[in-house]
């Protein structure tokens, strides 16, 4: 995720330091960026001079302690581990000047708690990018209770400069967009004895939480699970995960236990489930009705582009005329095409995702 954030920032003319613990990981990040930019150049999204300029704006840095102290914004994108993030921010607090804003790309940890773990809670926000940051326009800004208005405005301006669709949301599990599972696990004892409910297996990938609970007669505890692409380790095949819960009755003279297993099935939606039926005509004649063509934000969900999956993300859409000449191309899911300069008639579109492809025709009326 970090290399994607660096790439997108550099594409929008920001000077970037890409930081990691070891040289091999910095080099790996630069390699990933170079490969993606080469693909974009092959699809004629960027020219070679643009690609070279983007690369030049990204400087690799080994060691958090070597960050330029005068940077305006630092975005942390390490593992979803509170203590690891806390250690990173402790170093940044010492290295960066008092005006530097710190942000975390967390998707599930408490932004309020992270802010208080830094020495600058007024200049701290959660900044949740979505995969892939260079392609997905959506971003969540999560201000902590201590975040100043000046900090929030500065981060929002940064996001909008990058062409992001900004959602400002409160610090709560999953924020707004992340899909997460939340369920109360309940145990009961008909004799109204003292019982203990606990989780005895933890096979779920990603972040999850469950606290043991004890009480008389009936007890409950909330299970929260935040699955994400990174936790699936690039293996997005259908999988089942089992959780085992145990209830213990410690009352004398009997001691008894019982277990219950819950199975979670994680799978990708089939293409047919998207029900993708895009509109097939528009009329760019300046009458204010159906003047542009888009595949996002439409009232009929089936007309919008399919959502990104972990391993199948929108890459671009291309329109060609009957002679095969490309007349429009965009790598932005939220594109709006005005058809300017084109004659009425039938045009052909090709939509490319990482794996999936969609083809069809569209008519222009004037």
N, C-alpha and C positions, 0 to 999 in steps of 0.2 A: 504493500500500500504506500509506503514511504516514497518509493521511486516514482509512483504514479502522481503523487502530490507534487513532487519536485518537477516532474515533466510538465504538468499542467501549468504550474506557476511560471516556469521558464517560457512556455509557449505564449503566455500573456505578458511577456517582457519584464518579469521580475527577475532580479539576480538571486540565485539560490545557492545555499550551501547544503549539500546532501551528506549527512553525518551517520557514521556507523562505528562499531567498536573496533573492527579490523579492516585492513586494506582489502581483503578478499571480498568482503560484503559490500564495500563501497564500489569496487570494480564490478561486482555482480549487478548492482543497481544501475550503474552506467551502461552495462551491456543490455539490460532489459529495456532501458530507455532508447538506446540506439536501434535495437531491433524493431521496436514499435514505430519509431520515426521512419525507419527504412520502409516499413509496410505502408505507412501513410504516404510516403513519397511515391511508392509504386502505384498507389491509388489516386495519385495526383492531388492529394489534399495539401501537401507542402511541396515547395520547390527545394532543390538541393541547398541553395543559399539560406533558405529559411531554417532547414534542419541543422545546418552548421551553426547558425546563430543561436538556436535553442540550446545546442550542446555546449556552446561557449559560455552560456549564462549559468550553467550548472557546474559548481566546483565541489569536488569530492573532499571530505574532511574525515580524518580518522581520529576518533575520540571526542566525546562531548565537551571535554575541557578545552578543546581547541576551536570552539565556535567563536566567530567574530563577536566581540562584546557589544558592538554597535548595531546589531541586527534589529529590525523593527518587530519581527514576529518569529517565534520558534514554534513549530508544530511537532509535537512528539507522536510517534507512531510505533511504539514498541509493543511487546506482548501485553495482553489484557491481564496484567498482574499489578495490583495496587502498589506493592512494595518496590517492584522494579521501576514503575513510573515515578514513585516518590524519590527514589535514588537519582533518577535522571534529572528531575526538577531541582533537586538539592544542588547538583552541580551547576545547572543553568542559573540558579539564583546567585551563585557566587561569581559566575563568569560574565553574565550579561549585565548591561547597565540598567539603571533604575527605570528607564522608559520602555524597555523591551517587554512585549506582551508574550505570555506563555499560553500555549493551547495544547489540548490533548485530543487525539483522534479516537478516544474511547467510544465504544458502542454500547457499553453496559455499566461501567463503573460510575460511582457517584461523583459528579463534577464538584459538588459542594465540598466533599471530603478531600478531593484532590486539590482544590483551591486552598483549603486551610493547611494542607501539607506543604505549601510553598511559602516563600517569604514575601509574596506579592499577590495576595488574594483578590485585590482590586484590579489587577491586570492579568487575569486568568479566565479562560473560557474553555468549554468543550467545543470541538470543531469536528463534527462527524462527516467525513467524506464517504461516498459510496463507490463501490467498485464498478468500472475502472475510473479513477478520478479524472483522467484526461478525456473521458467520453461521457460519463454520467453527470448531468448538470445539477442534480439535486445535492444539497448540503444542509446539514442541521447545525445551527449555532445554539449552544446550551450555556447561557450565562449562569454563573454561580450566584448565590444570594449576595456575595460580596463584590461581584463584577461591577466596575464603574460604567456609567453611561458612555463616557469617552472611549473606553476600551471596546464596548459592544459596537459602537458606531464605526470604529477603525476596522474591526474584524469584518463587519458587514460590508464595508466599502471594498475591502480586499476580495471578498467572495464575489461581489457583484462585478468588480473589475474583471474577474475571470469568467464572467458570463454565467455564474451559478444561479440557480433558483433557490433562494434562501428561505429556510424555515427556522424561525426562532422559537424554541420550545423550552419548557421547564425541565428541571433535573428530576427525572423519574425513570423507573426501569424501562429500558427499550426506547426512551425518548418518544418520538412520534412514529417514525417510519419502520424501525426494526421490527421484524416479526419475532415474537417470543411467546413461549408457552408458560402459562401460569395456572396453577390448579391447587385447590386445598386437598390435602391428603388427610383423611379422617379415620380414626380408630375408636372403637367402642368396646366396652366390657359390660355384659348383661348383669354381672354381680356388683357393679359400681365399685370395683376395686381400683387400686392405684396401678396405672399402666404406663409403660414407656414406649413411645413411637420413635423409631430411628431408621435411617437409611443405611443399609449394609452393603450396597454396591453402588458404584459411581461410574457407570460405563458411558454416560452421555458425553459427546464431544462438545467443546465450547464451554462457555461460562454457565454455571448453574449453581443454585443455592437451595439448601434445605436444612433446617435446624431441627434437631431432636426436640421432642416435646413430651412432657409427662403431666399426668393429672388423674383425676378420679372420674371413672365412668366413660367419658368421651374426651378425646384430645384431637387437635388438628395442627397441622403446620403447612405452610405454603411452599410448594415446589415451583421454582422459577428457572426457566431454561432459555438461554440465548444462543441458538445455533447460528453459525456464520460460516462463510465460505472458507476462511482461513483454517478453522478448526477441523474441516473435513479433509485437509491435507491433499487437495487436488484430486481426490477420488470421490466423484459425485454420483456413483452408482447407487441403486436402491439399497438401503441398509436398515437393519432392525437393531434397536438398542434396548436392553433389558435393565430395569431398575428393580431392586429387591428391597422391600420394606419389612421390618420386623417389629412386632408388638410383644412386649414382655409383661407378664402379670407376676409381680413379686410378692403378692399377698400370701400370708401363711394360712393354712398349712401347705398350700399347693403352690408350685412354681411352674409356670407354663409359658410357652412362646408359640407364636404363629407368624408365618411369613406370607407376603403377597407380592407377586411380580407384575409389573406394568411394562408393556412393550411399546416402544415408539418406533414408527416406521417413517423414515425420511426418504423421499424420492423426488425426482424432478417431475414437473408437470409435462404431460405429452403435448406436442405441438397442437394436436386437435383440440386440447382443452382450452387453448387461447381463443379459439373461434375467431381468428383474424380475418375480417372481411372489410378491407379498406374501401373508402369512397372511390368511385371510378370516374369522376368528372368534376371540373370546376370551370368557372367563367370569369377570367380576369379582364372584365370590360369596364371597370371603374364605377359600377352601379352600387357598390357597397354590399352586394349579396354574393357570397361564395367567390370572392375575388382571389383568395389564396388557397393553396393546397397544403394541408398539414395532416399529420398522423398522430397528434397528441392533443390532449385536452378536449376531445370530442365527447358529446353527450352519450353517444352509443359506445360502450366499452369495447365492443368487438371491432370497432373501426380504428382504435388506437394500436400503435405498435406493441407487440408482445413485450412483457417486462423482461429485463435481463435475468439470466440465471447465473449460477456460480461459474459455469464453464461455457456459457453461450450468451455473449454480450453483443449488443448492437454495435456494428462497425461503420456502415455507411449505407446510403441510398443513392442510386444513380438512375437518371432518366435519359433515354436516348430516343432519337426520332426514327422514322422508318428506314433511314439509310444507315443507321447504326452510329450516328454521331451523338456524342453525349451533350445534352443541353443543360443539365443541372446535376450537381453532386453535393452531398452534405454528410458530415460525420456527426451531426447534431440530431438527436432524437426529436428535439423540439423545433425542427426546421419549419420555415414557412416559405413556400415557393410561389412567386407571383407570376410566373410564366411570361415575364416581360420579353418582348421582341420575338415571340414565337407565333407561328401561324396556327389557326384552328386545326384540329385533327387528332389522330390517335398517337400516343406516345407510350413507350414501354418502360416499366420500372423494374429494377433489380435491388432487392434489399438483402444485405449481407450481415449475418450474425457470425459469431465465431464458428458455429457449427451449422446452424439453420440458414436456409435461404428461401426467399419469397420472390415470385415473379408475377407480373400481370401487366395490364394495360390501363391507361387513363386517357380520357378525352378532354380536350380543351375546346370550350365554346366561347365565341365572342360575338 
